[in-house]
Amino acid sequence: SKVGPTYRSEEFGIGNGLLEKIVSKVIGISEKQIKEKMVTLGDLAIVASEGKKTVQTMDKFAGFVVNCAPAKPLLIKDVLTCYNEVASKKGKSSQDLKIKILCKIMFKANKDEVKFLVRSLQKSLKIGASLKTIVFALARAVTKLYKGFKTYDEKEVSKILLKSLNQLTDEDIVLHHIIELIENKEDFFTLPDLCHISPGIPVNPQLARPTNGIQVI
């Protein structure tokens, strides 16, 4: 639900009110009707998804030339490009520009895609997956990619990944190092050596004990 590391990532600047306005434009109902549907469905993402389904059904029923359904699924690249554009908009007319950009991608999205577009803008995907879940999935992928070349234990790989992400909070750089190691079939356990503390990149705050001198630190 962000377009880059926390320390340099721009905020979307999209509140729930603005998101409701965008959804109402995309599914073709008033903001008042959006609020009414929110009472029964309780989730703006589901309102958008159900609305998309209805729009597509009406589209087929009426035989309109305009087709709200996409010819092909959205690419992650398309979504990130859109989000970067939204985050970069500042100033007086920025709100109107953000609405225009997000409406454009949501018109292209199908009922499932629009649900997760709305949730990602709300910064709550509601899929029950934390960073650790993603790290374990990545660890499993790494062990499979090295299969036939080197045998790695999933748990050990996940420890290496967590250690690297704790040392260097810029996920883009960590992923870049991961891809390079895999492509060159280098020892994956060297990852923490590449993801060292670097000037200009903040580290995650950690729980610490009080101490009585600089030598101990």
C-alpha positions as CSV (number, residue, x, y, z in Angstrom):
1,S,0.0,0.0,0.0
2,K,2.9,2.4,-0.7
3,V,5.0,3.3,-3.7
4,G,8.4,3.1,-2.0
5,P,10.3,2.9,1.3
6,T,8.6,4.8,4.2
7,Y,11.4,7.3,4.6
8,R,11.1,8.7,1.0
9,S,7.7,7.5,-0.1
10,E,5.2,10.2,-0.9
11,E,1.7,10.0,0.7
12,F,-1.3,9.4,-1.7
13,G,-3.2,12.2,0.0
14,I,-6.5,10.2,-0.6
15,G,-9.0,10.3,2.2
16,N,-12.1,8.2,2.5
17,G,-14.3,11.1,1.3
18,L,-12.3,11.5,-1.9
19,L,-12.2,7.8,-2.4
20,E,-16.0,7.6,-2.2
21,K,-16.3,10.4,-4.8
22,I,-14.0,8.4,-7.1
23,V,-15.9,5.1,-6.6
24,S,-19.2,6.9,-7.3
25,K,-17.9,8.2,-10.7
26,V,-16.5,4.7,-11.6
27,I,-19.7,2.7,-10.9
28,G,-22.1,5.5,-11.9
29,I,-24.1,6.1,-8.7
30,S,-24.3,9.2,-6.4
31,E,-22.2,9.7,-3.3
32,K,-25.4,9.5,-1.3
33,Q,-26.1,6.0,-2.7
34,I,-22.5,5.1,-1.9
35,K,-23.0,6.0,1.7
36,E,-26.3,4.0,1.8
37,K,-24.5,0.9,0.4
38,M,-21.7,1.4,3.0
39,V,-24.3,0.9,5.8
40,T,-25.3,-2.5,4.5
41,L,-22.0,-3.7,3.0
42,G,-19.6,-2.0,5.5
43,D,-16.7,-1.9,3.1
44,L,-16.1,0.6,0.3
45,A,-14.0,-1.9,-1.6
46,I,-17.0,-4.3,-1.7
47,V,-19.3,-1.5,-2.8
48,A,-16.9,-0.7,-5.7
49,S,-16.6,-4.4,-6.6
50,E,-20.4,-5.0,-6.5
51,G,-21.0,-1.8,-8.5
52,K,-18.5,-2.8,-11.1
53,K,-20.4,-6.1,-11.5
54,T,-23.6,-4.2,-12.0
55,V,-22.1,-1.7,-14.4
56,Q,-20.8,-4.6,-16.6
57,T,-24.1,-6.4,-16.5
58,M,-26.0,-3.2,-17.5
59,D,-23.5,-2.6,-20.2
60,K,-24.1,-6.1,-21.7
61,F,-27.9,-5.8,-21.2
62,A,-28.2,-2.4,-22.9
63,G,-25.8,-3.3,-25.6
64,F,-23.7,-0.2,-25.2
65,V,-20.5,0.2,-27.3
66,V,-18.6,1.4,-24.2
67,N,-17.2,-1.6,-22.3
68,C,-16.1,-1.1,-18.7
69,A,-14.5,-4.6,-18.5
70,P,-10.8,-4.7,-19.3
71,A,-9.5,-6.5,-22.4
72,K,-6.6,-7.8,-20.2
73,P,-5.7,-7.8,-16.5
74,L,-4.0,-4.8,-15.0
75,L,-0.2,-5.1,-14.6
76,I,1.6,-4.3,-11.3
77,K,3.7,-1.9,-13.3
78,D,0.5,0.0,-14.5
79,V,-0.8,0.3,-10.9
80,L,2.6,1.5,-9.5
81,T,2.9,4.0,-12.3
82,C,-0.5,5.3,-11.5
83,Y,0.2,5.5,-7.7
84,N,3.5,7.3,-8.3
85,E,1.6,9.8,-10.4
86,V,-1.0,10.3,-7.7
87,A,1.6,10.7,-5.0
88,S,3.5,13.3,-7.0
89,K,0.5,15.6,-7.5
90,K,0.7,18.7,-5.3
91,G,-1.0,22.1,-5.1
92,K,-4.3,23.8,-5.9
93,S,-5.6,21.5,-8.7
94,S,-4.0,18.3,-7.4
95,Q,-7.3,16.8,-6.0
96,D,-9.0,17.0,-9.4
97,L,-5.9,15.4,-11.1
98,K,-5.8,12.6,-8.6
99,I,-9.5,11.9,-9.2
100,K,-8.9,11.8,-12.9
101,I,-5.9,9.5,-12.7
102,L,-7.6,7.0,-10.3
103,C,-10.9,7.0,-12.2
104,K,-9.0,6.1,-15.4
105,I,-7.3,3.0,-13.8
106,M,-10.5,1.9,-12.0
107,F,-12.5,2.1,-15.2
108,K,-10.0,-0.4,-16.7
109,A,-10.1,-2.7,-13.7
110,N,-12.5,-5.7,-13.3
111,K,-14.6,-6.3,-10.1
112,D,-11.8,-8.1,-8.3
113,E,-9.0,-5.6,-9.3
114,V,-11.1,-2.6,-8.3
115,K,-11.7,-4.1,-4.8
116,F,-7.9,-4.3,-4.1
117,L,-7.2,-0.9,-5.7
118,V,-9.6,0.7,-3.2
119,R,-8.2,-1.3,-0.3
120,S,-4.6,-0.4,-1.2
121,L,-5.5,3.3,-1.3
122,Q,-7.1,2.8,2.1
123,K,-3.8,1.1,3.2
124,S,-5.6,-2.0,4.4
125,L,-5.6,-5.0,1.9
126,K,-7.5,-7.2,4.4
127,I,-5.8,-10.4,3.1
128,G,-4.4,-11.5,6.5
129,A,-0.8,-11.3,5.2
130,S,1.8,-9.5,7.3
131,L,5.4,-8.7,6.2
132,K,6.5,-12.0,7.8
133,T,4.0,-14.0,5.6
134,I,5.5,-12.3,2.5
135,V,9.1,-13.0,3.7
136,F,8.2,-16.7,4.2
137,A,6.7,-16.9,0.7
138,L,9.8,-15.2,-0.7
139,A,12.0,-17.7,1.2
140,R,10.1,-20.6,-0.4
141,A,10.5,-19.0,-3.8
142,V,14.3,-18.6,-3.3
143,T,14.8,-22.2,-2.2
144,K,12.9,-23.4,-5.4
145,L,15.0,-21.0,-7.6
146,Y,18.2,-22.4,-6.2
147,K,17.0,-26.1,-6.5
148,G,19.5,-28.2,-8.5
149,F,22.2,-25.7,-7.8
150,K,22.3,-25.4,-4.0
151,T,20.1,-26.7,-1.2
152,Y,18.7,-24.2,1.2
153,D,16.5,-24.5,4.2
154,E,13.4,-22.3,4.0
155,K,13.6,-21.2,7.7
156,E,17.3,-20.2,7.3
157,V,16.5,-18.2,4.2
158,S,13.6,-16.4,5.9
159,K,16.0,-15.5,8.8
160,I,18.5,-14.1,6.3
161,L,15.7,-12.1,4.6
162,L,14.4,-10.7,7.9
163,K,17.9,-9.8,9.0
164,S,18.6,-8.0,5.7
165,L,15.3,-6.0,5.9
166,N,16.0,-5.0,9.5
167,Q,19.5,-3.8,8.5
168,L,18.4,-1.9,5.4
169,T,14.8,-0.5,5.4
170,D,14.9,0.4,1.7
171,E,13.0,-2.7,0.3
172,D,13.8,-1.7,-3.3
173,I,17.6,-2.0,-2.6
174,V,17.1,-5.3,-0.8
175,L,15.1,-6.7,-3.7
176,H,17.7,-5.5,-6.1
177,H,20.4,-7.4,-4.2
178,I,18.1,-10.5,-4.0
179,I,17.5,-10.5,-7.8
180,E,21.3,-10.1,-8.5
181,L,22.3,-13.0,-6.2
182,I,19.7,-15.3,-7.8
183,E,20.6,-14.3,-11.4
184,N,24.3,-14.9,-10.7
185,K,23.6,-18.0,-8.6
186,E,25.8,-16.6,-5.8
187,D,25.6,-17.7,-2.2
188,F,22.3,-16.3,-0.9
189,F,23.6,-16.1,2.7
190,T,25.8,-13.2,1.7
191,L,22.7,-11.0,1.4
192,P,23.1,-9.4,4.9
193,D,26.6,-8.3,4.0
194,L,25.2,-6.4,1.0
195,C,22.3,-4.9,3.0
196,H,24.4,-3.0,5.5
197,I,23.6,0.2,7.3
198,S,24.1,3.1,4.8
199,P,24.3,6.9,5.3
200,G,21.0,8.6,4.4
201,I,18.8,5.5,4.9
202,P,17.2,5.4,8.3
203,V,17.1,2.1,10.3
204,N,14.0,0.7,12.0
205,P,13.6,1.6,15.6
206,Q,14.4,-1.3,17.9
207,L,13.6,-2.0,21.5
208,A,16.7,-1.4,23.6
209,R,17.9,-1.4,27.2
210,P,19.2,1.7,28.9
211,T,23.0,1.7,29.3
212,N,25.4,3.6,31.4
213,G,28.1,4.6,28.9
214,I,29.1,5.1,25.3
215,Q,31.6,2.2,25.4
216,V,28.8,-0.2,26.1
217,I,26.9,1.1,23.1
